[in-house]
Amino acid sequence: MPFLQDAREAQDGYEAPGRKKTAILAVVVVVLFLLIVFMSLRITEIQVTGNQKYTDEQIVQMLFPDKISRNTAVCYLRDHLREHETIPFVEDYRIVFQGLGKVEVIVYEKSVVGYVSYMSSYMYFDKDGIIVESSSQALSGVPRITGLKFGHIVLYQALPVESQEIFSEILNLTQVLSIYGIEVDRIQFNSYGEANLYMGDLEVVLGGNESLNGKIAELSDMLSQLEGRNGTLYLDDYDETSTNAMYAFRPR
C-alpha cells in the first residue's frame, strides 16, 4: 500500500533526538579536548641565529616576554596573522617551528657601519649613507663618525654630506678593523678625508686611505703594548716597503 511504503521511507530517514544530541556532545568533547591539548603546548627551547647587535637573551625577551607568548598555538597564530614586532636595528625576523616545543628565530639585522650625533639623537647609517635607525642610546660595537659636514637629516634617506665617496671610505675602514677584531669608539675625518681612530685614551693617526690594511695590521700588532696608555700613535707615515718600521708615540 502507498501509505505503508511512505511510512517506511520516513522511518528509515528518521534519527532519534537522543542519538543526535549524543553525536553533537561527542564532537564538542573532542574539540574541547584538542583545544586544551593545543593550548597546553609550550615552547621550551628557543634558538636564535643571525643576531650580532643583540644577545640571544635579549631577542628572546623581546619576542617571548611572558607565558602566553611561549604558547605554541598563540606563537603560531601571532606569527602568521599579526605584523612582526618592531625591533631597533632589526629589518625583520622569521620564526621556524622545529617541533611543538622548539622554534628557531632567524634575525635579519639592518646593515650599520657608523652613526652621527644629531639633535640629541644617534643617527645610524648603512654602507650607502642611508639613515636606517635613530636611537637615544649608543649601540656597542658601532663607531661614532665625526668631522662630517651635513645638513638636515631625514630617517631612511641619505646622510646629506658634501661627498658621497666618504661612505665607501668608512665602509672600507670599518671592514678592515673588523677583520683584525679591533673595536674603536670614534673615527674622526678631516676635510681631506684623512682618518684618526679613538679607543679610550688612545688616538691613532692613520692619514690617507692608502695602504689601509697594512696600517691596521701594524696597529693590531702593537695594541698589547699600547693597552692602558694615554697618547697618540702616528701611523700616517706607514711605508709598506719598510721591514723594520718605527712609529712615533706621543704621550699626553
C-alpha positions in Angstrom: 0.0 0.0 0.0 1.3 3.5 -0.8 0.7 4.7 2.8 2.7 2.0 4.3 5.5 2.4 1.8 5.8 6.2 2.6 5.8 5.5 6.4 8.7 3.0 6.0 10.7 5.5 3.9 10.1 8.2 6.6 11.1 5.8 9.3 14.3 4.9 7.5 15.4 8.6 7.3 14.4 9.4 10.9 17.1 9.9 13.5 16.3 9.8 17.2 16.8 13.1 19.1 18.8 11.4 21.8 21.3 9.9 19.2 21.7 13.3 17.6 22.4 15.0 20.9 25.0 12.4 21.7 26.8 12.9 18.5 26.9 16.7 19.0 28.2 16.2 22.5 30.9 13.9 21.4 32.1 16.4 18.8 32.1 19.2 21.4 34.1 17.0 23.8 36.6 16.1 21.1 37.0 19.8 20.1 37.4 20.9 23.7 40.0 18.1 24.4 42.0 19.1 21.3 41.8 22.8 22.3 43.0 22.0 25.8 45.9 19.9 24.5 46.8 22.5 21.9 46.7 25.4 24.4 48.8 23.4 26.9 51.7 23.0 24.4 54.6 25.3 25.4 57.7 26.4 23.6 60.6 25.3 25.9 63.5 25.6 23.5 64.3 28.8 21.5 67.4 29.0 19.2 68.4 32.5 17.9 70.6 32.9 14.8 71.7 35.9 12.7 72.0 38.3 15.7 75.1 40.4 16.4 73.8 43.6 17.9 71.6 41.8 20.4 72.3 38.8 22.6 70.2 35.6 22.4 68.6 36.5 25.7 67.6 40.0 24.5 65.9 38.7 21.4 64.1 36.0 23.4 62.9 38.6 26.0 61.6 40.9 23.2 59.7 38.2 21.3 58.7 35.9 24.2 58.2 38.2 27.2 55.6 36.2 29.1 54.0 32.7 29.4 51.2 33.3 26.8 53.7 34.3 24.1 55.5 31.0 24.7 52.3 29.0 24.0 52.8 27.1 20.7 49.4 27.9 19.3 49.5 31.6 20.3 53.0 32.0 18.8 52.0 30.4 15.6 48.8 32.5 15.2 50.6 35.7 16.1 53.5 35.0 13.7 51.1 34.3 10.8 48.2 36.8 11.5 49.9 39.8 13.0 52.7 42.1 12.0 56.1 41.3 13.4 57.3 43.2 16.5 59.4 46.3 15.7 62.9 45.9 17.0 65.5 48.6 16.6 68.3 47.7 14.2 66.4 44.6 13.0 65.0 44.6 9.5 62.8 41.5 10.2 62.9 38.1 11.7 61.4 34.7 11.0 60.1 32.1 13.4 60.7 28.5 12.2 58.9 25.8 14.1 61.1 22.7 14.5 58.6 20.9 16.7 55.7 21.6 19.0 58.1 22.8 21.8 61.1 24.2 19.8 61.5 27.2 17.5 64.3 28.9 15.7 64.3 32.7 15.5 66.2 33.9 12.4 67.1 37.6 12.8 67.8 39.8 9.8 69.7 42.8 11.1 70.0 46.2 9.4 73.4 46.9 7.9 75.0 49.6 10.1 78.6 50.9 9.6 78.5 54.0 11.9 76.5 56.8 13.4 76.5 60.6 13.8 75.1 62.7 16.6 72.2 64.9 15.5 69.7 66.9 17.7 70.4 64.8 20.9 69.9 61.5 18.9 72.2 59.0 17.4 71.6 58.5 13.7 72.8 55.2 12.3 73.6 54.8 8.6 74.5 51.9 6.3 77.2 51.4 3.7 75.5 53.8 1.3 75.0 56.5 3.9 71.2 55.8 4.3 70.0 56.6 7.8 68.4 53.3 8.9 67.8 54.0 12.6 67.5 56.7 15.2 68.2 56.0 18.8 68.7 57.8 22.1 71.4 55.3 23.1 74.8 54.4 21.5 75.0 50.9 20.2 78.0 48.9 21.3 80.4 47.9 18.5 79.4 50.7 16.1 81.8 53.6 15.8 80.8 57.2 16.1 81.8 59.2 13.0 82.8 62.8 13.5 84.1 65.5 11.2 81.4 65.1 8.6 79.6 68.2 7.5 75.9 67.6 6.8 72.6 69.4 6.7 69.1 68.3 7.8 68.8 64.5 8.4 65.8 62.5 7.5 65.2 58.9 8.5 65.6 56.4 5.6 67.2 59.0 3.4 70.9 59.5 2.6 73.0 61.5 5.0 73.4 64.9 3.2 77.2 65.2 3.1 79.4 67.1 0.6 80.8 63.9 -1.0 79.2 60.5 -1.0 82.6 58.9 -1.5 83.2 59.2 2.2 80.9 56.3 2.8 82.9 53.9 0.8 86.0 55.0 2.8 84.1 54.5 6.1 82.9 51.1 4.9 86.4 50.1 3.9 87.9 51.2 7.2 85.3 49.5 9.4 85.7 46.3 7.4 89.4 46.2 7.8 89.0 47.0 11.6 86.5 44.1 11.8 89.0 41.7 10.1 91.6 42.4 12.8 89.0 42.4 15.6 89.6 46.0 16.6 86.7 48.0 18.0 87.0 51.8 18.1 84.9 54.3 19.9 85.2 57.1 17.3 86.5 57.8 13.8 87.4 61.4 13.0 87.7 62.6 9.4 89.2 65.9 8.4 88.4 67.9 5.3 90.9 65.8 3.2 89.3 62.5 4.1 92.1 61.5 6.5 91.1 59.5 9.5 92.0 59.3 13.2 90.9 56.5 15.4 90.0 56.8 19.1 90.0 53.9 21.5 89.6 55.0 25.1 92.6 57.3 25.8 94.5 56.2 22.7 94.4 58.2 19.4 95.7 56.7 16.2 96.6 59.0 13.3 96.0 57.0 10.1 96.3 59.7 7.5 95.0 58.9 4.0 93.3 55.7 3.0 96.3 54.3 1.1 97.9 51.1 2.5 95.0 50.9 5.0 95.3 47.2 5.5 99.0 47.5 6.4 98.3 50.3 8.8 95.7 48.4 10.7 97.8 45.3 10.7 100.6 47.3 12.4 98.1 48.7 14.9 96.9 45.2 15.7 100.4 44.0 16.4 101.1 47.0 18.8 97.8 47.0 20.7 99.1 44.8 23.5 101.9 47.3 24.1 99.6 50.3 24.0 97.0 48.9 26.4 96.2 51.4 29.1 98.4 54.1 27.6 97.3 57.7 27.1 98.6 59.4 23.9 98.8 59.5 20.1 100.2 56.9 17.8 101.3 58.1 14.4 100.8 55.6 11.5 100.3 58.2 8.8 104.0 57.7 7.7 103.5 53.9 7.2 105.6 52.5 4.4 104.7 49.0 3.2 108.3 48.5 1.8 109.9 49.1 5.2 110.8 45.9 7.0 111.8 47.5 10.4 109.5 50.4 10.8 109.4 52.6 13.9 106.3 54.7 14.7 106.1 57.7 16.9 104.0 57.7 20.0 103.4 60.9 21.8 102.1 60.5 25.4 99.7 63.1 26.9 
